[in-house]
Amino acid sequence: MFTIEHEFDATVITLVDEGDRDMPLQEDVIIEAFEDCVVIRQVDDMTDEPQVITLSMAQLADLAAALDLPEGSYRVEKAAKG
């Protein structure tokens, strides 16, 4: 399950682990998409402290491309304007 909320300066997506009853559930993941970066937050269930990862838009584009590629090393090239 997930929710999407549009706030003043960001789109906020919350991923809720509904998981399998045989596996422990993970904490919710909150993704905040801003104009210049994406912030991913999840509370560490051992310390109850939030863990935060900030991705630049270039890193996010690389991640999106990587999801459909086989093992290896890659560089995403920007298309030439013309």
Backbone as CSV, one residue per row, in Angstrom:
resi,resn,N_x,N_y,N_z,CA_x,CA_y,CA_z,C_x,C_y,C_z
1,MET,0.842,-1.171,0.000,0.000,0.000,0.000,0.885,1.232,0.000
2,PHE,0.417,2.294,-0.650,1.143,3.558,-0.604,0.162,4.712,-0.680
3,THR,0.616,5.862,-0.212,-0.169,7.092,-0.318,0.646,8.131,-1.060
4,ILE,-0.046,9.065,-1.708,0.597,10.193,-2.394,-0.089,11.461,-1.934
5,GLU,0.695,12.425,-1.491,0.170,13.721,-1.071,0.977,14.815,-1.761
6,HIS,0.289,15.827,-2.253,0.959,16.966,-2.874,0.948,18.114,-1.878
7,GLU,2.148,18.516,-1.451,2.299,19.636,-0.533,2.798,20.847,-1.299
8,PHE,2.992,21.954,-0.610,3.393,23.208,-1.241,4.642,23.062,-2.097
9,ASP,5.699,22.446,-1.542,6.980,22.381,-2.255,7.453,20.960,-2.559
10,ALA,6.604,19.965,-2.307,7.045,18.585,-2.532,5.852,17.656,-2.746
11,THR,6.135,16.546,-3.406,5.195,15.436,-3.469,5.705,14.409,-2.476
12,VAL,4.822,13.934,-1.589,5.218,12.999,-0.544,4.548,11.658,-0.799
13,ILE,5.379,10.623,-0.938,4.895,9.263,-1.140,5.276,8.461,0.097
14,THR,4.319,7.760,0.672,4.574,6.903,1.821,4.311,5.460,1.417
15,LEU,5.326,4.609,1.572,5.207,3.189,1.260,4.982,2.432,2.563
16,VAL,3.884,1.704,2.642,3.530,0.959,3.847,3.767,-0.524,3.584
17,ASP,4.554,-1.165,4.431,4.843,-2.594,4.273,3.677,-3.398,4.833
18,GLU,2.895,-3.994,3.945,1.801,-4.859,4.383,2.276,-6.305,4.468
19,GLY,3.365,-6.599,3.784,4.111,-7.842,3.851,3.352,-9.132,4.077
20,ASP,4.138,-10.152,4.284,3.664,-11.493,4.549,3.603,-11.692,6.066
21,ARG,2.599,-12.382,6.537,2.461,-12.599,7.982,3.631,-13.376,8.580
22,ASP,4.349,-14.128,7.752,5.468,-14.930,8.244,6.766,-14.127,8.360
23,MET,6.784,-12.929,7.801,7.993,-12.097,7.822,7.718,-10.842,8.644
24,PRO,8.720,-10.360,9.376,8.508,-9.114,10.131,8.310,-7.938,9.173
25,LEU,7.416,-7.042,9.527,7.155,-5.870,8.698,8.250,-4.833,8.889
26,GLN,8.544,-4.089,7.837,9.508,-2.998,7.885,8.766,-1.698,8.176
27,GLU,9.488,-0.727,8.694,8.907,0.591,8.950,8.501,1.252,7.634
28,ASP,7.539,2.168,7.698,7.120,2.910,6.515,8.304,3.652,5.919
29,VAL,8.294,3.792,4.602,9.301,4.582,3.891,8.598,5.828,3.368
30,ILE,9.162,6.995,3.669,8.595,8.267,3.215,9.545,8.876,2.196
31,ILE,9.007,9.165,1.014,9.795,9.735,-0.073,9.260,11.125,-0.360
32,GLU,10.116,12.130,-0.248,9.736,13.510,-0.524,10.438,13.962,-1.795
33,ALA,9.666,14.259,-2.832,10.225,14.683,-4.113,10.137,16.198,-4.222
34,PHE,11.292,16.853,-4.184,11.386,18.298,-4.327,11.825,18.620,-5.752
35,GLU,11.951,19.891,-6.059,12.373,20.321,-7.398,13.800,19.881,-7.718
36,ASP,14.686,19.894,-6.696,16.104,19.643,-6.951,16.668,18.374,-6.323
37,CYS,15.846,17.649,-5.550,16.331,16.429,-4.911,15.169,15.564,-4.450
38,VAL,15.492,14.342,-4.066,14.514,13.430,-3.488,15.079,12.966,-2.149
39,VAL,14.261,13.048,-1.094,14.678,12.654,0.243,13.901,11.396,0.635
40,ILE,14.624,10.379,1.091,14.015,9.120,1.515,14.257,8.985,3.010
41,ARG,13.172,8.716,3.759,13.275,8.595,5.216,12.656,7.279,5.670
42,GLN,13.284,6.664,6.665,12.728,5.491,7.313,13.243,5.470,8.744
43,VAL,12.364,5.182,9.685,12.767,5.102,11.084,13.456,3.765,11.307
44,ASP,14.632,3.809,11.947,15.367,2.595,12.304,14.650,1.973,13.497
45,ASP,14.147,0.757,13.338,13.356,0.153,14.408,14.194,-0.237,15.623
46,MET,15.514,-0.263,15.491,16.378,-0.567,16.637,16.629,0.664,17.505
47,THR,16.748,1.834,16.872,17.086,3.052,17.607,15.941,4.062,17.660
48,ASP,14.901,3.835,16.879,13.786,4.780,16.736,14.239,6.138,16.205
49,GLU,15.394,6.169,15.545,15.911,7.386,14.918,15.646,7.318,13.418
50,PRO,15.305,8.450,12.811,15.088,8.434,11.361,16.406,8.325,10.604
51,GLN,16.413,7.516,9.559,17.538,7.413,8.641,17.145,8.208,7.400
52,VAL,18.038,9.054,6.913,17.713,9.945,5.804,18.729,9.773,4.684
53,ILE,18.229,9.650,3.461,19.066,9.597,2.264,18.572,10.680,1.323
54,THR,19.466,11.511,0.817,19.112,12.548,-0.138,19.772,12.223,-1.477
55,LEU,18.956,12.145,-2.529,19.444,11.869,-3.874,19.289,13.116,-4.734
56,SER,20.320,13.436,-5.511,20.184,14.510,-6.494,19.297,13.991,-7.620
57,MET,18.839,14.868,-8.474,18.007,14.439,-9.594,18.807,13.538,-10.543
58,ALA,20.129,13.792,-10.683,20.976,12.934,-11.515,21.078,11.530,-10.914
59,GLN,21.231,11.445,-9.597,21.279,10.139,-8.943,19.951,9.402,-9.109
60,LEU,18.855,10.124,-9.013,17.535,9.518,-9.181,17.370,8.982,-10.600
61,ALA,17.838,9.734,-11.598,17.766,9.277,-12.988,18.618,8.020,-13.175
62,ASP,19.806,7.987,-12.556,20.656,6.801,-12.632,19.973,5.600,-11.978
63,LEU,19.339,5.813,-10.838,18.628,4.732,-10.159,17.505,4.187,-11.027
64,ALA,16.732,5.078,-11.624,15.633,4.648,-12.493,16.164,3.825,-13.665
65,ALA,17.272,4.254,-14.259,17.861,3.519,-15.379,18.399,2.164,-14.914
66,ALA,18.973,2.122,-13.721,19.596,0.899,-13.212,18.586,-0.209,-12.936
67,LEU,17.352,0.149,-12.679,16.351,-0.860,-12.338,16.105,-1.854,-13.454
68,ASP,16.391,-1.488,-14.703,16.125,-2.367,-15.839,17.381,-2.859,-16.541
69,LEU,18.538,-2.724,-15.913,19.792,-3.120,-16.557,20.424,-4.317,-15.861
70,PRO,21.196,-5.106,-16.603,21.911,-6.213,-15.975,23.122,-5.706,-15.193
71,GLU,23.777,-6.601,-14.487,24.960,-6.268,-13.711,26.009,-5.592,-14.583
72,GLY,26.682,-4.579,-14.044,27.719,-3.883,-14.794,27.897,-2.468,-14.308
73,SER,28.726,-1.701,-15.006,28.987,-0.301,-14.698,28.501,0.541,-15.868
74,TYR,27.769,1.596,-15.569,27.128,2.379,-16.619,27.262,3.872,-16.345
75,ARG,27.108,4.683,-17.396,27.015,6.138,-17.276,25.871,6.564,-18.187
76,VAL,24.951,7.328,-17.631,23.829,7.830,-18.412,24.280,9.119,-19.091
77,GLU,24.216,9.147,-20.401,24.609,10.328,-21.177,23.369,11.166,-21.493
78,LYS,23.495,12.467,-21.334,22.398,13.367,-21.680,22.312,13.473,-23.206
79,ALA,21.088,13.545,-23.693,20.877,13.692,-25.146,21.349,15.071,-25.586
80,ALA,21.985,15.132,-26.728,22.445,16.411,-27.282,21.260,17.230,-27.743
81,LYS,21.280,18.514,-27.431,20.201,19.404,-27.898,20.500,19.802,-29.328
82,GLY,19.460,19.806,-30.128,19.761,20.156,-31.501,18.614,20.474,-32.247
